[in-house]
Amino acid sequence: MELSDVVRRRRMVRAYRPEPVERAVLERILDTARRAPSAGYAQGQHFVVLTGQADRMRLAELCDEARYVAEGFEPWLSRAPVHVVPCVRPADYDTRYAAADKATSSPPREWRVPFWWVDAGASLMLLLLATVDEGLAGGMLALADTPELRNLLSLPDDVQPLGVVTIGHPAPDRRSGSLARGRRPLHEVVHHGRWNAT
């Protein structure tokens, strides 16, 4: 599939058929996601993958799927056969920027922008695009960083979760009302030379 087709087909899907995702397919998706750029090539992006039913059900519970269903939607997280929790470890950036070849660079904790979040966003997008490229669908939900979540995922104290990405074979779903808004025209978001240039 051409990249332009993958980008056009990508959307947040919240309904999945019950069949599992093949392990080899999932590994290809994750291999693509780990290739996102990272500041200083620190590679501080990590992925916790849940495929076991008990773990997925527990994550759905922690994300209050019951409230989502009470609002009239079908169960989402509990039906998705794969959950991927992208995470960042800022200490990986500290370690990388302590290396001799980065001696003249400012320390990561002094950066105006914490680039581990930028890098995590790049990984997240590659994860979603690779999912579509494999003929599957993905959705994303923010996660509350709670002790219960950390316990479920066995997250070290210095690792921060970004959210949860669901992956699976798409089923018919109720599309978000936000889609009615449509994409903003290119001229509203691209500013050539100056913000107010026409």
Wavefront OBJ file of the C-alpha trace (Angstrom):
o trace
v 0.000 0.000 0.000
v 1.287 3.494 -0.788
v 1.996 5.790 2.164
v -0.592 8.291 0.948
v -3.236 5.529 0.982
v -2.233 4.419 4.476
v -2.477 7.990 5.772
v -5.894 8.524 4.181
v -7.255 5.231 5.554
v -6.021 5.786 9.105
v -8.725 6.684 11.576
v -9.456 5.835 15.192
v -11.389 2.575 15.210
v -13.223 1.447 18.341
v -14.808 -1.845 17.217
v -13.048 -5.090 16.377
v -13.888 -8.580 15.218
v -12.919 -11.325 17.666
v -10.158 -13.050 15.642
v -6.644 -12.579 17.002
v -3.821 -10.694 15.305
v -1.078 -12.999 14.068
v 2.110 -12.742 16.119
v 4.256 -12.144 13.010
v 1.988 -9.283 11.917
v 2.118 -7.710 15.373
v 5.913 -7.983 15.410
v 6.133 -6.191 12.044
v 3.905 -3.399 13.361
v 6.041 -2.991 16.493
v 9.250 -3.154 14.476
v 8.010 -0.245 12.377
v 6.926 1.751 15.450
v 10.350 1.428 17.082
v 11.944 3.062 14.024
v 10.540 6.491 14.854
v 13.082 9.281 15.199
v 14.422 10.050 18.646
v 16.495 12.920 19.980
v 20.144 11.967 19.890
v 19.069 8.494 18.821
v 18.284 7.891 22.500
v 15.503 5.456 21.568
v 13.620 6.019 24.798
v 10.332 4.739 23.382
v 9.061 1.435 24.794
v 5.934 -0.654 24.176
v 4.040 -2.864 26.617
v 1.895 -5.311 24.640
v -1.143 -7.044 26.124
v -2.783 -9.896 24.218
v -4.040 -12.062 27.087
v -7.750 -11.768 27.733
v -7.457 -11.253 31.497
v -4.973 -8.393 31.062
v -7.077 -6.732 28.366
v -10.202 -7.010 30.491
v -8.380 -5.490 33.458
v -7.121 -2.595 31.339
v -10.668 -2.038 30.042
v -11.846 -1.920 33.649
v -9.116 0.569 34.629
v -10.170 2.766 31.688
v -13.802 2.662 32.848
v -15.141 0.956 29.756
v -18.426 0.448 31.610
v -19.042 4.221 31.495
v -18.260 4.252 27.761
v -20.793 1.450 27.194
v -23.364 3.254 29.393
v -23.090 6.193 26.967
v -24.444 3.954 24.213
v -21.244 2.615 22.655
v -20.239 -1.013 22.145
v -17.402 -2.362 24.333
v -14.108 -1.279 22.814
v -11.055 -2.148 24.868
v -12.326 -5.490 26.092
v -12.974 -6.619 22.499
v -9.726 -5.420 20.938
v -7.377 -8.434 20.619
v -4.224 -6.347 21.132
v -3.438 -3.462 23.460
v -0.143 -1.631 23.034
v 0.872 0.897 25.666
v 3.577 3.190 24.252
v 5.813 4.491 27.018
v 8.787 6.779 27.421
v 11.766 6.528 29.715
v 13.389 9.965 30.116
v 16.399 8.308 31.801
v 17.293 6.802 28.407
v 17.831 10.388 27.204
v 19.927 11.231 30.268
v 22.113 8.195 29.572
v 22.468 8.985 25.884
v 23.338 12.642 26.464
v 25.950 11.677 29.079
v 27.905 9.895 26.310
v 31.148 11.427 25.056
v 29.748 12.306 21.620
v 27.030 14.425 23.275
v 29.356 16.244 25.694
v 28.627 19.660 24.164
v 24.845 19.182 24.131
v 22.585 20.549 26.842
v 21.289 17.941 29.302
v 17.802 16.626 28.468
v 16.301 17.878 31.744
v 17.206 21.421 30.639
v 15.497 21.162 27.253
v 12.682 23.634 26.672
v 10.727 20.816 24.997
v 10.927 17.341 26.598
v 11.658 15.551 23.343
v 10.822 12.111 24.742
v 7.157 13.121 24.338
v 7.787 14.266 20.763
v 9.529 10.969 20.029
v 6.685 9.040 21.663
v 4.200 10.837 19.411
v 6.254 9.860 16.361
v 6.248 6.228 17.543
v 2.520 6.388 18.163
v 1.859 7.599 14.624
v 4.096 4.914 13.120
v 2.275 2.320 15.233
v -1.086 3.467 13.864
v 0.132 3.711 10.258
v 1.859 0.319 10.366
v -1.375 -1.163 11.684
v -3.301 0.163 8.680
v -0.523 -0.981 6.336
v -1.070 -4.526 7.633
v -4.791 -4.325 6.785
v -5.806 -3.883 10.415
v -7.286 -1.013 12.396
v -6.171 0.897 15.461
v -7.570 3.269 18.019
v -6.006 5.284 20.813
v -7.146 6.222 24.297
v -5.384 8.297 26.938
v -4.512 6.472 30.148
v -4.495 7.709 33.713
v -1.090 6.917 35.211
v -2.360 5.168 38.326
v -0.790 2.678 40.740
v -3.250 0.047 39.429
v -2.101 0.610 35.847
v 1.546 0.493 36.872
v 0.917 -2.737 38.727
v -0.866 -4.333 35.759
v 1.937 -3.396 33.358
v 4.778 -3.804 35.902
v 6.018 -0.358 34.925
v 9.239 0.838 36.546
v 8.964 4.158 38.381
v 10.938 5.989 35.690
v 8.707 4.878 32.792
v 5.713 6.971 31.763
v 2.789 5.581 29.722
v 1.429 7.638 26.843
v -1.912 5.894 26.313
v -3.237 2.629 24.935
v -3.447 1.728 21.258
v -5.935 -0.975 20.337
v -5.204 -3.136 17.309
v -7.366 -5.663 15.536
v -9.535 -6.573 12.570
v -12.078 -3.756 12.191
v -15.781 -4.317 12.724
v -18.541 -1.866 11.791
v -18.485 0.907 14.359
v -20.236 4.093 15.319
v -18.040 6.885 14.066
v -17.188 9.811 16.273
v -19.383 12.887 15.971
v -16.144 14.886 15.736
v -15.700 13.639 12.162
v -18.568 15.863 11.042
v -16.223 18.785 11.606
v -14.008 17.610 8.737
v -10.366 18.441 8.140
v -9.369 22.067 8.213
v -8.352 23.308 4.758
v -4.633 23.367 4.020
v -4.561 27.173 3.807
v -5.772 27.408 7.422
v -2.929 25.341 8.848
v 0.026 26.085 6.553
v 1.709 29.470 6.999
v 4.338 30.258 4.352
v 7.034 32.620 5.570
v 4.914 34.212 8.318
v 1.921 33.173 10.388
v -0.339 35.768 8.807
v 0.964 35.361 5.238
v -1.657 34.748 2.561
l 1 2 3 4 5 6 7 8 9 10 11 12 13 14 15 16 17 18 19 20 21 22 23 24 25 26 27 28 29 30 31 32 33 34 35 36 37 38 39 40 41 42 43 44 45 46 47 48 49 50 51 52 53 54 55 56 57 58 59 60 61 62 63 64 65 66 67 68 69 70 71 72 73 74 75 76 77 78 79 80 81 82 83 84 85 86 87 88 89 90 91 92 93 94 95 96 97 98 99 100 101 102 103 104 105 106 107 108 109 110 111 112 113 114 115 116 117 118 119 120 121 122 123 124 125 126 127 128 129 130 131 132 133 134 135 136 137 138 139 140 141 142 143 144 145 146 147 148 149 150 151 152 153 154 155 156 157 158 159 160 161 162 163 164 165 166 167 168 169 170 171 172 173 174 175 176 177 178 179 180 181 182 183 184 185 186 187 188 189 190 191 192 193 194 195 196 197 198
